[in-house]
Amino acid sequence: MRNRVRCLIIGSGPAGYTAAIYASRANLEPVLYEGMEPGGQLTITTDVENFPGYPDGITGTELMEDLKKQAQRFGTEVRSGRATAVDFSVRPLKVVIDDEYAVEADSVIISTGACAKYLGLADETKYAGQGVSACATCDGFFYRRKTVAVVGGGDTACEEASYLAGLAEKVYMIVRKPQLRASKIMQERVLNNPKIEVFFEHNATGLFGENGVEGVHLVKWMGEPDEERYDLPIDGFFLAIGHTPNTGIFKDFLNLDQVGYIITEHPTTKTNVEGVFACGDVADPIYRQAITAAGTGCRAAVDAERYLMEKGL
């Protein structure tokens, strides 16, 4: 097994696999480590209908498998394993895999993604792909003329609720606090939309349904003497309480924003460390779509190729 490579890709998913396709076609002989969730977040998505080239849709798992095969076809070496530490102060760059061994690389492409935050309810796992979603843009289409609930009170939640209101019959917003945290313009957009009803000072404590989500267990004024508990019929349950970028091992070396997303030198995928590039959701707090991730994966590979060429590596 090679422990010194020209191009090391950390993480799979649309960004990592696309970077691998371009890097391998450029004869960079990339090695890709799949990480804890091979294929990324799309593997827990049932149907993907908005990725170009699949007019009849495709499952997230199949789409990732297609991208992986395409990368391997051009020579990418795909390995199981997770990056657990890095040292970007040395040359070649050093990445530790599974706390066991180090791989040295002339260039590194980071595509470790971001994880949606969940409430921690057992039912969120139980109904994953059967009514529970953390991406309205990805899954809202399946809830046309249906009833959905959005959890959260910030800008993201308001954006998701507004988007869903264009598709669904009714949108409930479940907000823990007595007010929205969103910007004033987003608050007005939600509060003035006749399809959206905001439940302030409410907590979701569980979900129910036979073959998917049919309703949510709600508690109003939780812990107060006048606490109220009741069930609300819904068809879809959307989490909009933020994402956590998988950047913990990079924080000592890379510039991150206040949430933890990697900051790149727009319009490139370059980070503040020479030879290190970032693509996909790990550097994208805005779009978080498979197609935009794939696009940045392409850019990262091109950036890495040009860097290696300039350095004669």
C-alpha positions as CSV (number, residue, x, y, z in Angstrom):
1,M,0.0,0.0,0.0
2,R,1.4,3.4,-1.0
3,N,1.9,5.7,2.0
4,R,3.3,8.6,-0.1
5,V,0.9,10.0,-2.7
6,R,0.6,13.0,-5.0
7,C,-3.0,13.7,-4.2
8,L,-4.9,12.5,-1.2
9,I,-8.7,13.0,-1.0
10,I,-10.2,12.8,2.5
11,G,-13.9,11.9,2.4
12,S,-16.3,10.6,-0.2
13,G,-19.7,11.9,-1.3
14,P,-20.3,13.9,-4.5
15,A,-17.4,16.3,-3.9
16,G,-14.8,13.6,-3.0
17,Y,-15.7,11.3,-5.8
18,T,-15.9,14.0,-8.4
19,A,-12.5,15.3,-7.3
20,A,-11.2,11.8,-7.7
21,I,-12.6,11.5,-11.2
22,Y,-10.8,14.7,-12.3
23,A,-7.7,14.0,-10.4
24,S,-7.3,10.5,-11.8
25,R,-8.0,11.6,-15.3
26,A,-5.2,14.2,-14.8
27,N,-2.8,11.3,-13.9
28,L,-2.5,12.5,-10.3
29,E,-3.0,8.9,-9.1
30,P,-5.2,9.9,-6.2
31,V,-5.9,7.9,-3.1
32,L,-9.4,8.5,-1.5
33,Y,-10.3,7.6,2.0
34,E,-14.1,7.1,2.3
35,G,-14.5,8.2,5.9
36,M,-17.0,7.1,8.5
37,E,-19.9,7.3,6.0
38,P,-18.8,6.0,2.6
39,G,-20.7,7.9,0.0
40,G,-21.6,10.7,2.4
41,Q,-25.0,12.0,3.4
42,L,-26.7,11.0,0.2
43,T,-26.5,7.3,1.2
44,I,-29.2,8.0,3.8
45,T,-31.4,9.7,1.2
46,T,-33.9,7.5,-0.5
47,D,-34.6,9.1,-3.9
48,V,-32.6,11.8,-5.6
49,E,-34.5,13.5,-8.3
50,N,-32.6,16.8,-8.8
51,F,-29.2,15.4,-9.9
52,P,-28.7,16.1,-13.7
53,G,-28.6,13.0,-15.9
54,Y,-31.1,10.9,-14.1
55,P,-34.5,11.8,-15.6
56,D,-36.3,9.0,-13.6
57,G,-34.4,9.7,-10.4
58,I,-32.0,7.5,-8.6
59,T,-31.4,6.4,-5.0
60,G,-28.7,8.2,-3.1
61,T,-26.8,4.9,-2.6
62,E,-26.9,4.1,-6.3
63,L,-25.7,7.6,-7.3
64,M,-22.8,7.4,-5.0
65,E,-21.9,3.9,-6.2
66,D,-21.9,5.2,-9.8
67,L,-19.6,8.1,-8.9
68,K,-17.3,5.7,-7.0
69,K,-17.1,3.3,-10.0
70,Q,-16.4,6.1,-12.3
71,A,-13.5,7.4,-10.1
72,Q,-12.1,3.8,-9.9
73,R,-12.4,3.4,-13.6
74,F,-9.8,6.1,-14.2
75,G,-7.4,4.8,-11.5
76,T,-8.5,6.2,-8.2
77,E,-7.5,4.0,-5.3
78,V,-10.5,4.0,-2.9
79,R,-9.6,2.9,0.7
80,S,-11.7,2.3,3.8
81,G,-10.6,4.5,6.7
82,R,-11.1,7.8,8.4
83,A,-8.7,10.7,8.8
84,T,-8.2,11.2,12.6
85,A,-5.3,13.7,12.6
86,V,-3.3,15.9,10.3
87,D,-0.1,17.8,10.3
88,F,-0.2,20.5,7.6
89,S,3.0,22.3,9.0
90,V,5.3,19.7,7.3
91,R,6.1,18.8,3.7
92,P,4.9,16.5,2.5
93,L,1.6,17.0,4.2
94,K,0.8,14.3,6.8
95,V,-2.6,12.7,7.4
96,V,-3.2,10.0,10.1
97,I,-5.7,7.3,9.3
98,D,-7.7,5.5,12.0
99,D,-5.1,6.6,14.6
100,E,-2.9,3.9,13.2
101,Y,-0.7,5.0,10.3
102,A,0.2,8.1,8.4
103,V,0.0,8.9,4.7
104,E,2.2,11.6,3.2
105,A,0.8,13.7,0.4
106,D,2.0,16.4,-1.9
107,S,-1.6,17.8,-2.0
108,V,-4.7,17.2,0.0
109,I,-8.3,17.6,-1.0
110,I,-10.7,17.8,1.9
111,S,-14.3,16.7,1.3
112,T,-15.4,15.6,4.8
113,G,-18.8,17.2,4.5
114,A,-21.1,18.5,7.2
115,C,-23.7,16.7,9.4
116,A,-27.2,18.0,10.0
117,K,-28.0,18.6,13.6
118,Y,-30.9,16.5,15.0
119,L,-33.0,16.8,18.1
120,G,-31.7,13.4,19.3
121,L,-35.1,11.7,19.2
122,A,-35.0,7.9,18.6
123,D,-37.9,8.5,16.1
124,E,-35.6,10.6,13.9
125,T,-33.6,7.5,13.2
126,K,-36.6,5.2,13.0
127,Y,-38.3,7.4,10.3
128,A,-35.1,8.4,8.4
129,G,-36.0,8.5,4.7
130,Q,-39.7,7.9,5.7
131,G,-40.8,11.3,6.5
132,V,-37.7,12.8,8.4
133,S,-35.4,15.1,6.4
134,A,-32.8,17.7,7.0
135,C,-33.0,19.2,3.5
136,A,-36.1,20.9,2.2
137,T,-34.6,21.6,-1.2
138,C,-33.7,17.9,-1.5
139,D,-36.9,16.4,-0.4
140,G,-39.6,19.0,-0.5
141,F,-40.8,17.8,-3.9
142,F,-42.1,14.6,-2.3
143,Y,-44.5,16.7,-0.1
144,R,-46.5,18.6,-2.7
145,R,-50.0,19.3,-1.4
146,K,-49.2,17.6,1.9
147,T,-48.6,18.8,5.5
148,V,-45.2,19.3,6.9
149,A,-43.5,20.6,10.1
150,V,-40.2,22.5,10.2
151,V,-38.2,22.5,13.5
152,G,-36.1,25.7,14.1
153,G,-36.4,29.4,14.5
154,G,-33.4,30.8,12.6
155,D,-32.9,32.0,9.1
156,T,-32.4,28.5,7.8
157,A,-35.7,27.3,9.3
158,C,-37.5,30.3,7.8
159,E,-36.0,29.7,4.4
160,E,-36.9,26.0,4.5
161,A,-40.5,26.8,5.7
162,S,-40.9,29.4,2.9
163,Y,-39.5,27.0,0.3
164,L,-41.8,24.2,1.5
165,A,-44.8,26.6,1.5
166,G,-44.4,26.8,-2.2
167,L,-45.0,23.0,-2.5
168,A,-47.0,21.8,0.6
169,E,-50.5,22.5,1.5
170,K,-49.6,23.5,5.1
171,V,-46.3,24.2,6.9
172,Y,-46.0,24.3,10.7
173,M,-42.9,25.8,12.3
174,I,-42.0,24.3,15.7
175,V,-40.0,26.9,17.7
176,R,-38.7,26.3,21.2
177,K,-38.5,30.0,22.1
178,P,-41.2,32.7,22.2
179,Q,-39.8,34.4,19.2
180,L,-37.9,33.7,15.9
181,R,-34.2,34.2,15.8
182,A,-34.2,34.9,12.1
183,S,-33.5,38.2,10.4
184,K,-36.4,40.6,10.3
185,I,-37.0,40.2,6.6
186,M,-37.1,36.4,7.0
187,Q,-39.5,36.7,10.0
188,E,-41.8,38.9,8.0
189,R,-41.8,36.4,5.1
190,V,-42.8,33.6,7.4
191,L,-45.3,35.4,9.5
192,N,-47.1,36.9,6.4
193,N,-47.4,33.6,4.6
194,P,-50.9,32.2,5.0
195,K,-49.6,28.7,4.5
196,I,-47.2,28.9,7.4
197,E,-48.3,28.6,11.1
198,V,-45.7,29.1,13.8
199,F,-46.0,27.3,17.1
200,F,-43.9,29.3,19.6
201,E,-42.7,27.7,22.8
202,H,-43.2,24.2,21.5
203,N,-41.0,21.1,21.7
204,A,-41.2,18.0,19.5
205,T,-40.8,14.9,21.7
206,G,-41.5,12.2,19.2
207,L,-43.0,11.0,16.0
208,F,-45.6,8.4,15.1
209,G,-46.9,6.5,12.1
210,E,-47.3,3.0,10.7
211,N,-45.4,3.1,7.4
212,G,-43.8,6.5,7.8
213,V,-44.4,9.8,9.6
214,E,-48.1,10.5,10.3
215,G,-47.7,12.9,13.1
216,V,-45.6,14.6,15.8
217,H,-45.9,14.6,19.6
218,L,-45.7,18.2,20.8
219,V,-45.4,19.8,24.2
220,K,-46.3,23.5,24.7
221,W,-44.6,25.3,27.6
222,M,-42.5,22.3,28.5
223,G,-41.8,22.1,32.2
224,E,-44.3,24.8,33.1
225,P,-47.3,24.3,35.4
226,D,-49.6,24.8,32.4
227,E,-47.7,22.5,30.1
228,E,-49.8,21.1,27.3
229,R,-49.2,17.9,25.3
230,Y,-50.9,16.9,22.1
231,D,-50.4,15.3,18.7
232,L,-50.2,17.1,15.4
233,P,-50.9,15.2,12.1
234,I,-48.1,15.8,9.6
235,D,-46.7,13.9,6.6
236,G,-43.1,15.2,6.8
237,F,-40.8,16.4,9.6
238,F,-37.9,18.7,8.5
239,L,-35.0,19.6,10.8
240,A,-33.6,23.1,10.3
241,I,-31.5,23.6,13.4
242,G,-28.1,23.9,11.6
243,H,-25.2,21.8,10.4
244,T,-21.9,20.8,11.9
245,P,-19.0,20.8,9.4
246,N,-16.6,17.9,10.0
247,T,-13.5,20.0,10.5
248,G,-12.4,19.2,14.0
249,I,-9.0,17.7,13.0
250,F,-8.2,20.7,10.8
251,K,-8.8,23.6,13.3
252,D,-5.2,24.0,14.3
253,F,-4.1,24.5,10.7
254,L,-6.9,25.9,8.5
255,N,-8.9,29.1,8.7
256,L,-12.5,28.3,9.7
257,D,-15.5,30.5,10.1
258,Q,-17.3,30.9,13.4
259,V,-19.4,27.8,12.8
260,G,-16.4,25.7,11.6
261,Y,-16.7,25.7,7.9
262,I,-13.4,25.9,6.0
263,I,-12.7,29.3,4.5
264,T,-11.5,29.1,0.9
265,E,-9.9,31.8,-1.3
266,H,-12.8,32.6,-3.6
267,P,-13.3,31.7,-6.4
268,T,-10.8,28.8,-5.9
269,T,-10.9,26.0,-3.4
270,K,-7.5,26.9,-1.9
271,T,-7.3,27.1,1.9
272,N,-4.7,29.1,3.8
273,V,-2.3,26.2,3.7
274,E,-0.5,25.7,0.4
275,G,-1.4,22.5,-1.3
276,V,-4.6,21.9,0.8
277,F,-8.0,22.4,-0.9
278,A,-11.5,22.1,0.3
279,C,-14.7,21.2,-1.5
280,G,-18.3,20.2,-0.9
281,D,-20.4,20.9,2.2
282,V,-17.3,21.2,4.5
283,A,-16.7,24.6,2.8
284,D,-20.3,25.4,1.9
285,P,-22.8,26.7,4.5
286,I,-25.2,28.0,1.9
287,Y,-26.2,25.6,-0.9
288,R,-25.4,22.1,0.5
289,Q,-26.6,20.3,-2.7
290,A,-25.1,17.2,-4.3
291,I,-24.6,19.0,-7.6
292,T,-22.9,22.1,-6.1
293,A,-20.7,19.7,-4.1
294,A,-19.7,17.9,-7.3
295,G,-18.9,21.2,-9.0
296,T,-16.5,22.2,-6.2
297,G,-15.0,18.7,-6.3
298,C,-14.1,19.3,-9.9
299,R,-12.6,22.7,-9.0
300,A,-10.5,21.3,-6.2
301,A,-9.0,18.6,-8.5
302,V,-8.1,21.3,-11.1
303,D,-6.7,23.5,-8.4
304,A,-4.6,20.6,-7.0
305,E,-3.4,19.7,-10.5
306,R,-2.2,23.2,-11.2
307,Y,-0.5,23.5,-7.8
308,L,1.4,20.2,-8.4
309,M,2.4,21.4,-11.8
310,E,3.6,24.7,-10.6
311,K,5.7,23.1,-7.8
312,G,7.0,20.4,-10.1
313,L,5.6,17.6,-7.9
